[in-house]
Amino acid sequence: MYYLSKDLFFPPVCEADNEGILAIGGDLSSERLQLAYKSGIFPWFNEGDPILWWAPDPRMVLFLDELIISKSMRNILNRNQFKVTFNQDFKEVISNCQKIKRDGQNGTWISNKMMDAYSKLNAEGIAKSVEVWQDQVLVGGLYGIDLGHVFCGESMFSKVSNASKLAFIALVNHLKTENYKLLDCQVYNPHLESLGCREIDRDEFMSILISK
């Protein structure tokens, strides 16, 4: 495992171990985070632990035309019970992602330092959010890193059924209109698979990431 110094540097992603861990240490500066995402790397660690940098193989992604919208979700969309906005309340979205209880998880990996770092990226126009509102109350959303041709999803939350799915679908439809190539979802989970996401080789992901 590579131990990062103060220098703004990451080793090649092919040097990640079998779990996908590439490096340890460094910081959460805007410069390092931007370099990480542009290099196919993301931070993921528990509060109180050293920063871990990941480049997993395979990589979970969504090719935008492969989005799956179930019949029940189409019915929800047609009812217009929710309002979706883009990048209108980033801090509340990431705060809710931090606080929401998740099945099988004790606590959250979104520490206060992570919130501060990504909020700074949001102020710089790099981290962005999607908000879902019901009766003017924020009930769901997601946030991630916008690379201009690939959107790197980080976390989502729901306070009512299907709110995070609505945010996800709205994001994908937006990315389609802007001719994005891919939505990066990082690692496998069955919820993402139900929406059409699938795993691809890291080499394939990197070839898409570095092409513009």
Backbone bond lengths (Angstrom), bond angles and torsions (degrees), N, CA, C in turn:
res aa  C-N    CA-C-N  psi(-1)  N-CA   C-N-CA  omega(-1)  CA-C   N-CA-C  phi
1 M - - - 1.472 - - 1.524 109.39 -
2 Y 1.297 116.48 138.56 1.462 121.55 -177.47 1.531 109.93 -88.25
3 Y 1.325 116.00 130.35 1.468 121.62 178.04 1.526 108.98 -98.95
4 L 1.332 116.22 119.73 1.450 120.94 -174.87 1.521 111.34 -78.96
5 S 1.318 115.31 142.99 1.456 121.93 173.40 1.525 108.24 -100.62
6 K 1.302 117.03 -163.72 1.462 120.91 176.94 1.525 112.07 -73.67
7 D 1.333 116.83 -16.06 1.459 120.58 179.82 1.523 110.11 -64.66
8 L 1.318 116.66 143.87 1.457 122.12 -179.49 1.525 108.35 -83.61
9 F 1.336 115.13 90.26 1.458 120.49 -171.81 1.517 110.05 -156.06
10 F 1.349 116.01 144.72 1.459 122.65 168.99 1.530 108.64 -131.76
11 P 1.314 117.25 144.05 1.470 119.22 174.01 1.524 110.29 -71.32
12 P 1.324 118.38 165.65 1.472 120.83 177.06 1.525 110.78 -60.01
13 V 1.335 116.35 146.41 1.467 120.27 -176.47 1.525 112.10 -63.24
14 C 1.310 117.52 -23.09 1.467 120.06 179.93 1.522 112.15 -65.75
15 E 1.324 117.75 -12.98 1.457 121.23 179.56 1.532 112.64 -88.10
16 A 1.335 118.03 1.75 1.463 120.68 177.04 1.527 109.90 -64.96
17 D 1.349 116.22 149.84 1.458 119.33 179.24 1.528 110.41 -78.35
18 N 1.317 116.72 -176.59 1.465 120.79 -174.82 1.528 112.72 -63.13
19 E 1.320 117.11 -26.48 1.466 120.47 177.42 1.517 112.11 -79.66
20 G 1.321 116.53 -17.88 1.458 120.63 -177.51 1.508 114.01 105.84
21 I 1.350 118.02 0.98 1.466 120.59 179.43 1.520 109.45 -79.26
22 L 1.319 115.38 126.85 1.460 121.44 -176.46 1.515 112.55 -103.50
23 A 1.337 117.21 -41.25 1.465 120.41 -173.37 1.518 109.85 -154.57
24 I 1.326 114.35 166.48 1.459 121.11 179.95 1.529 108.69 -136.65
25 G 1.337 115.51 144.90 1.465 119.31 176.33 1.516 112.92 97.77
26 G 1.314 115.47 -154.66 1.456 120.50 -176.53 1.524 111.02 78.47
27 D 1.319 116.12 -147.75 1.460 121.04 -177.00 1.521 109.41 -147.46
28 L 1.330 115.51 -179.35 1.466 121.29 179.29 1.522 110.95 -111.63
29 S 1.319 116.34 34.94 1.462 120.00 177.45 1.522 109.76 -65.17
30 S 1.319 116.07 155.38 1.461 120.43 178.57 1.517 111.38 -58.01
31 E 1.320 116.21 -39.19 1.467 120.37 -177.97 1.521 110.86 -64.33
32 R 1.348 115.99 -43.64 1.466 118.58 -178.11 1.527 110.92 -70.34
33 L 1.337 116.67 -41.23 1.458 119.67 179.13 1.531 111.62 -62.34
34 Q 1.324 117.32 -41.68 1.460 119.71 178.59 1.517 111.02 -63.98
35 L 1.322 116.83 -43.35 1.461 120.50 177.66 1.521 110.66 -61.33
36 A 1.329 116.20 -40.63 1.463 120.47 -179.60 1.521 111.11 -59.47
37 Y 1.325 117.00 -54.21 1.455 119.36 -175.78 1.523 111.96 -65.20
38 K 1.310 117.39 -37.38 1.462 120.21 177.38 1.523 111.51 -67.02
39 S 1.338 116.46 -19.13 1.461 121.84 -179.42 1.520 112.72 -101.24
40 G 1.342 117.62 6.64 1.455 120.99 179.42 1.515 114.15 80.71
41 I 1.329 117.26 26.65 1.461 123.50 -173.66 1.525 108.57 -125.08
42 F 1.332 117.01 146.82 1.465 120.18 176.04 1.530 109.68 -143.90
43 P 1.354 116.89 152.52 1.469 120.57 177.80 1.522 111.19 -86.91
44 W 1.319 115.79 143.41 1.465 121.03 179.00 1.523 107.75 -159.55
45 F 1.321 117.08 110.80 1.460 120.68 -175.15 1.518 108.88 -161.47
46 N 1.315 115.86 158.64 1.457 121.05 178.46 1.524 111.10 -83.82
47 E 1.321 116.25 150.45 1.457 120.71 179.15 1.528 109.94 -58.94
48 G 1.319 115.95 134.58 1.453 121.47 -178.90 1.510 113.63 92.56
49 D 1.344 117.62 -14.20 1.462 121.94 177.63 1.522 110.28 -95.06
50 P 1.343 118.02 162.17 1.464 120.14 174.01 1.532 110.47 -62.42
51 I 1.317 116.49 155.60 1.462 121.26 177.88 1.525 109.02 -67.45
52 L 1.315 116.45 127.18 1.461 122.10 174.89 1.523 108.94 -108.91
53 W 1.317 115.92 136.28 1.459 122.50 -179.94 1.522 108.83 -112.88
54 W 1.324 116.39 130.45 1.459 122.60 -170.65 1.526 112.19 -117.61
55 A 1.332 114.91 146.62 1.465 122.84 171.89 1.523 106.82 -146.90
56 P 1.346 117.74 72.64 1.464 121.36 -171.01 1.526 113.98 -69.21
57 D 1.301 114.36 154.64 1.464 122.52 174.96 1.529 106.95 -137.55
58 P 1.346 118.47 113.19 1.465 127.97 9.78 1.531 112.21 -80.31
59 R 1.339 113.91 176.94 1.457 121.95 -179.12 1.529 108.84 -117.18
60 M 1.323 116.57 135.41 1.468 120.91 178.13 1.526 109.15 -86.35
61 V 1.322 116.78 124.76 1.468 120.94 -177.03 1.522 109.89 -141.37
62 L 1.321 114.14 165.43 1.457 120.42 169.65 1.525 108.66 -122.30
63 F 1.337 116.44 118.61 1.454 120.16 164.83 1.524 105.49 -77.92
64 L 1.311 116.06 124.95 1.457 121.03 -163.45 1.527 113.94 -57.15
65 D 1.328 117.43 -33.67 1.460 120.53 -179.91 1.519 112.51 -74.37
66 E 1.327 117.36 -6.02 1.461 120.99 -178.78 1.532 112.66 -99.35
67 L 1.321 116.92 8.50 1.456 120.71 177.63 1.530 110.78 -57.36
68 I 1.324 116.01 132.07 1.461 121.78 177.16 1.530 109.04 -104.97
69 I 1.318 116.16 121.46 1.474 121.80 174.66 1.510 107.20 -115.24
70 S 1.305 116.68 112.86 1.461 120.96 -178.01 1.530 111.15 -67.85
71 K 1.326 115.65 163.23 1.462 120.40 178.45 1.522 110.98 -60.08
72 S 1.341 116.78 -40.59 1.465 120.08 179.86 1.525 111.31 -65.16
73 M 1.347 116.54 -36.58 1.463 119.49 177.84 1.521 110.80 -69.55
74 R 1.320 117.02 -36.69 1.472 119.67 177.33 1.531 109.99 -62.59
75 N 1.312 116.39 -38.00 1.465 119.73 178.02 1.529 110.68 -64.17
76 I 1.329 116.47 -41.11 1.464 120.83 178.27 1.524 110.53 -63.88
77 L 1.320 116.50 -43.26 1.459 120.79 178.92 1.529 110.92 -61.49
78 N 1.324 116.20 -39.27 1.468 120.41 -177.54 1.527 112.79 -71.07
79 R 1.331 117.24 -20.57 1.465 119.88 -178.60 1.527 112.98 -78.62
80 N 1.330 116.40 -17.75 1.472 121.29 179.50 1.524 112.79 54.49
81 Q 1.338 115.75 42.55 1.464 120.34 178.98 1.521 112.50 -83.71
82 F 1.311 116.25 -13.06 1.459 121.50 -175.02 1.530 110.35 -124.42
83 K 1.307 114.62 153.03 1.463 121.50 173.25 1.527 108.24 -113.39
84 V 1.316 116.69 135.36 1.463 121.74 179.56 1.520 109.68 -113.85
85 T 1.318 116.46 132.26 1.460 121.77 175.59 1.528 109.07 -125.92
86 F 1.317 114.84 163.66 1.456 121.04 -179.33 1.531 110.17 -120.73
87 N 1.326 114.24 122.49 1.464 121.41 171.96 1.527 112.73 58.48
88 Q 1.314 116.55 38.95 1.458 120.88 -179.99 1.526 113.35 -101.05
89 D 1.342 117.71 -21.56 1.468 119.80 -178.05 1.531 109.48 -151.70
90 F 1.321 115.18 62.32 1.462 120.82 -174.68 1.524 111.78 -58.00
91 K 1.320 117.08 -44.99 1.463 119.76 -174.68 1.522 112.23 -63.75
92 E 1.333 117.03 -36.11 1.463 119.37 177.47 1.522 111.27 -70.96
93 V 1.329 116.53 -35.40 1.467 119.77 178.28 1.524 110.72 -64.21
94 I 1.334 117.24 -50.95 1.466 119.26 -177.94 1.530 110.56 -67.26
95 S 1.322 117.15 -32.64 1.460 120.39 176.98 1.526 110.86 -64.61
96 N 1.315 117.10 -42.12 1.459 120.57 177.63 1.523 111.92 -68.36
97 C 1.325 116.76 -36.93 1.468 119.84 175.83 1.527 110.48 -61.79
98 Q 1.329 116.48 -34.54 1.458 120.66 178.66 1.527 111.02 -69.98
99 K 1.327 117.25 -40.22 1.463 121.27 -169.98 1.525 114.37 -88.81
100 I 1.327 117.23 -21.97 1.461 119.46 -172.73 1.525 111.08 -65.09
101 K 1.310 117.25 139.05 1.466 121.84 177.57 1.521 109.10 -81.21
102 R 1.336 115.45 135.61 1.452 121.22 -178.34 1.524 109.95 -122.28
103 D 1.317 115.93 141.04 1.456 120.79 -179.27 1.527 110.30 -60.65
104 G 1.328 115.70 131.63 1.455 120.48 175.72 1.511 114.98 78.79
105 Q 1.329 118.02 7.30 1.464 120.98 -179.12 1.520 110.07 -124.82
106 N 1.315 114.79 136.81 1.462 121.30 172.85 1.529 108.23 -104.30
107 G 1.309 116.34 110.86 1.460 118.68 -179.40 1.523 112.07 81.91
108 T 1.326 115.89 -160.56 1.462 121.57 -175.45 1.515 110.74 -143.42
109 W 1.327 115.32 153.94 1.466 120.22 174.88 1.528 110.86 -88.04
110 I 1.343 117.38 -7.56 1.470 120.10 -178.81 1.528 108.03 -86.26
111 S 1.310 116.13 89.78 1.459 121.67 -179.66 1.531 110.23 -76.59
112 N 1.318 116.31 170.59 1.468 119.93 176.19 1.522 111.10 -62.04
113 K 1.342 116.37 -34.84 1.472 119.33 177.75 1.526 110.69 -65.75
114 M 1.332 115.95 -38.24 1.466 119.44 177.11 1.522 110.04 -65.09
115 M 1.331 116.64 -43.10 1.462 119.88 178.88 1.519 111.07 -59.73
116 D 1.315 117.02 -43.80 1.459 120.84 179.82 1.528 111.09 -63.76
117 A 1.327 116.05 -42.58 1.470 120.50 -177.56 1.526 111.11 -65.10
118 Y 1.336 117.22 -43.90 1.460 119.81 -178.04 1.527 111.58 -76.31
119 S 1.316 116.97 -29.00 1.468 119.34 174.44 1.523 110.39 -65.79
120 K 1.320 116.13 -35.83 1.462 119.41 175.88 1.525 110.52 -66.33
121 L 1.332 116.62 -40.72 1.464 119.82 176.48 1.525 111.05 -63.60
122 N 1.328 116.79 -33.79 1.450 120.37 176.52 1.529 110.96 -65.02
123 A 1.322 116.24 -42.01 1.468 120.50 177.94 1.517 111.18 -63.07
124 E 1.332 116.36 -26.51 1.466 121.77 179.07 1.522 112.27 -89.95
125 G 1.355 116.93 1.59 1.458 120.95 176.71 1.511 114.81 81.66
126 I 1.326 117.99 17.16 1.464 121.64 -175.95 1.518 111.73 -105.67
127 A 1.321 117.80 -44.46 1.460 121.57 173.36 1.523 108.25 -89.46
128 K 1.334 116.26 136.73 1.465 120.19 -176.33 1.527 110.25 -137.91
129 S 1.312 115.09 161.13 1.462 120.56 -176.31 1.522 111.42 -130.50
130 V 1.322 113.97 160.46 1.464 122.59 169.86 1.523 106.19 -123.90
131 E 1.331 116.73 133.16 1.457 121.68 -178.41 1.527 110.48 -116.94
132 V 1.320 115.50 141.45 1.472 121.45 174.77 1.525 107.86 -119.06
133 W 1.326 115.60 126.38 1.461 121.95 -175.14 1.520 110.44 -117.64
134 Q 1.325 115.72 144.03 1.463 122.23 171.45 1.519 107.74 -133.20
135 D 1.320 115.29 118.58 1.475 120.65 -176.23 1.537 110.72 53.27
136 Q 1.322 115.46 43.84 1.474 123.92 177.05 1.537 113.59 66.55
137 V 1.319 116.99 16.05 1.469 121.94 176.54 1.521 108.59 -111.13
138 L 1.321 116.74 133.64 1.461 121.28 178.83 1.528 108.84 -71.85
139 V 1.326 116.85 116.22 1.468 120.79 -175.44 1.525 113.10 -118.64
140 G 1.315 117.91 -4.92 1.457 120.75 179.70 1.511 110.87 -172.47
141 G 1.314 115.34 166.47 1.456 119.16 177.81 1.511 112.19 167.97
142 L 1.307 114.91 -179.28 1.451 122.26 177.62 1.520 108.97 -154.59
143 Y 1.331 115.77 165.52 1.464 119.93 175.05 1.523 109.39 -145.32
144 G 1.314 115.20 162.17 1.456 120.35 179.21 1.512 111.29 -173.44
145 I 1.312 115.03 -171.21 1.460 123.12 -177.11 1.518 109.52 -107.14
146 D 1.316 115.79 128.45 1.462 122.46 -177.64 1.522 109.39 -100.41
147 L 1.334 115.55 111.04 1.466 120.33 179.33 1.526 112.47 -96.18
148 G 1.315 117.66 2.43 1.468 120.72 176.42 1.510 113.70 94.57
149 H 1.326 118.08 -29.32 1.470 121.73 176.32 1.531 111.21 -131.83
150 V 1.325 115.83 -17.04 1.464 123.43 174.89 1.523 107.39 -132.66
151 F 1.343 116.20 134.24 1.459 120.67 174.65 1.521 107.31 -106.69
152 C 1.331 116.06 126.92 1.462 122.13 -177.27 1.521 108.86 -101.17
153 G 1.327 116.81 102.07 1.453 120.67 -179.44 1.515 111.34 -70.49
154 E 1.331 115.89 140.01 1.466 120.80 -178.01 1.520 112.52 -112.04
155 S 1.305 118.75 -53.26 1.462 120.50 -177.63 1.526 109.22 -160.02
156 M 1.344 115.18 157.95 1.456 120.67 177.38 1.528 109.01 -141.57
157 F 1.323 115.94 164.54 1.458 119.96 178.39 1.517 110.08 -147.83
158 S 1.330 114.70 156.78 1.467 122.28 174.27 1.514 109.45 -137.29
159 K 1.316 116.00 135.57 1.463 121.28 170.51 1.518 110.85 -105.34
160 V 1.327 116.51 -16.99 1.465 121.88 172.97 1.520 107.32 -131.77
161 S 1.304 116.99 158.81 1.462 121.52 -176.00 1.530 111.48 -55.88
162 N 1.335 114.36 133.26 1.465 123.74 171.86 1.524 115.16 74.43
163 A 1.332 118.46 3.31 1.468 119.30 -177.93 1.524 111.58 -65.38
164 S 1.327 118.23 -40.10 1.467 119.36 179.50 1.524 110.37 -68.71
165 K 1.336 117.41 -34.49 1.462 120.01 176.22 1.521 110.78 -62.92
166 L 1.332 116.25 -39.85 1.460 119.62 177.68 1.520 111.07 -61.94
167 A 1.333 116.50 -41.78 1.463 120.31 177.95 1.517 110.39 -62.86
168 F 1.317 116.70 -42.69 1.459 121.84 -179.44 1.524 110.98 -63.21
169 I 1.314 116.56 -47.50 1.467 120.66 -179.66 1.523 110.83 -63.18
170 A 1.330 116.89 -42.36 1.464 120.44 178.52 1.522 111.02 -62.22
171 L 1.333 116.70 -41.21 1.461 120.12 178.29 1.521 110.50 -62.30
172 V 1.324 117.20 -47.13 1.470 120.42 -178.67 1.527 110.74 -60.53
173 N 1.311 117.22 -44.66 1.467 120.13 179.27 1.525 111.29 -62.06
174 H 1.329 116.48 -37.75 1.464 120.41 176.48 1.526 111.13 -65.69
175 L 1.321 116.65 -44.82 1.469 120.43 -179.77 1.522 111.49 -62.63
176 K 1.317 116.04 -35.13 1.466 119.69 177.17 1.518 111.19 -60.84
177 T 1.334 116.21 -44.59 1.472 119.44 -177.75 1.520 111.75 -66.33
178 E 1.336 117.09 -24.05 1.458 121.49 -179.03 1.528 112.28 -99.09
179 N 1.334 116.27 8.56 1.475 122.67 175.38 1.530 113.66 62.18
180 Y 1.323 116.90 37.22 1.461 120.02 172.89 1.526 108.99 -69.62
181 K 1.316 115.97 155.31 1.456 120.51 -177.13 1.517 113.58 -92.86
182 L 1.342 116.35 -24.99 1.459 117.79 -168.01 1.521 110.50 -165.78
183 L 1.327 115.68 149.91 1.460 122.26 166.97 1.521 106.87 -112.06
184 D 1.313 116.35 115.90 1.464 122.26 -179.75 1.526 109.09 -83.82
185 C 1.333 116.54 123.78 1.465 121.60 179.79 1.527 111.49 -113.89
186 Q 1.316 117.03 6.25 1.466 124.76 169.94 1.515 114.05 71.95
187 V 1.345 118.02 -79.52 1.466 120.11 -174.06 1.529 110.29 -128.98
188 Y 1.321 114.88 156.79 1.459 121.54 -173.96 1.530 112.42 -64.33
189 N 1.334 115.09 137.89 1.458 120.31 158.45 1.530 107.81 -151.09
190 P 1.336 117.29 152.09 1.473 120.28 -172.92 1.526 113.61 -64.84
191 H 1.337 117.33 -29.62 1.467 119.79 178.16 1.524 110.32 -62.38
192 L 1.321 116.89 -44.65 1.462 120.85 178.31 1.523 111.00 -65.75
193 E 1.322 116.19 -38.68 1.462 119.62 178.93 1.524 110.77 -60.55
194 S 1.333 117.09 -37.24 1.466 120.74 -179.79 1.522 112.03 -65.66
195 L 1.320 116.91 -19.43 1.469 121.85 179.02 1.527 112.28 -94.23
196 G 1.332 116.98 0.14 1.458 120.58 177.07 1.512 115.32 108.50
197 C 1.325 116.77 -0.76 1.464 119.30 179.55 1.532 109.92 -72.52
198 R 1.321 116.40 152.05 1.457 121.10 177.64 1.518 110.12 -149.33
199 E 1.317 114.76 163.92 1.457 120.68 -179.68 1.522 110.46 -88.88
200 I 1.330 115.22 139.19 1.463 121.33 173.78 1.526 108.36 -129.94
201 D 1.322 116.40 162.55 1.456 120.18 177.33 1.525 110.02 -62.34
202 R 1.322 115.48 145.77 1.465 119.92 178.45 1.525 111.30 -58.57
203 D 1.319 118.05 -37.33 1.465 120.54 179.49 1.520 111.28 -61.08
204 E 1.335 116.70 -40.50 1.463 119.94 178.07 1.521 110.24 -65.84
205 F 1.322 116.10 -42.96 1.467 119.77 177.51 1.523 110.93 -59.27
206 M 1.321 117.22 -44.96 1.465 120.74 -177.76 1.526 111.23 -65.77
207 S 1.311 117.56 -36.39 1.467 119.40 179.69 1.523 110.59 -65.04
208 I 1.339 117.18 -36.11 1.466 120.97 176.45 1.524 110.29 -71.13
209 L 1.329 116.21 -41.79 1.460 121.07 -177.03 1.527 111.72 -61.53
210 I 1.327 117.47 -42.52 1.465 119.97 -174.71 1.521 112.72 -84.46
211 S 1.339 117.02 -9.01 1.468 120.04 177.39 1.514 109.09 -90.97
212 K 1.304 117.27 143.47 1.469 121.37 179.90 1.518 110.08 -135.88
